[in-house]
């Protein structure tokens, strides 16, 4: 059973780091949007391609707020929720599987 517990624990760690990396990608994209970046820059293109599939559906459902894009804030809140809830739940499950309780 410890092998399954280790698998769950490792999955939780990978999920945590992937969510953390994506959170920083969202933050960087939000920061560069304030300065009118070159749309042909490969870094800018990567940031937009990595974040637009998540941000666009949220942006489409939000009411117009006078030019302020709140979709990155909502995505960041969802990422924080997943880090706190999902990752901690998986870690607790791994601990319980190891201890048998």
Residue pairs with C-beta under 8 A, 6 or more apart in sequence:
1 97
1 98
1 100
2 97
2 98
4 97
5 93
5 94
5 95
5 97
5 98
6 94
8 90
8 93
8 94
8 97
9 90
9 91
9 94
11 90
12 86
12 87
12 90
12 91
12 94
15 82
15 86
15 87
15 90
16 83
16 87
19 79
19 82
19 83
19 87
20 83
22 50
22 79
23 76
23 79
23 80
25 47
25 50
25 51
26 51
26 55
26 72
26 75
26 76
26 79
27 72
27 76
28 47
29 47
29 48
29 50
29 51
29 72
30 69
30 72
32 44
32 47
33 69
37 44
38 44
39 45
39 48
51 72
51 75
54 75
55 69
55 71
55 72
55 75
56 71
58 71
58 74
58 75
59 69
59 71
62 70
62 71
62 74
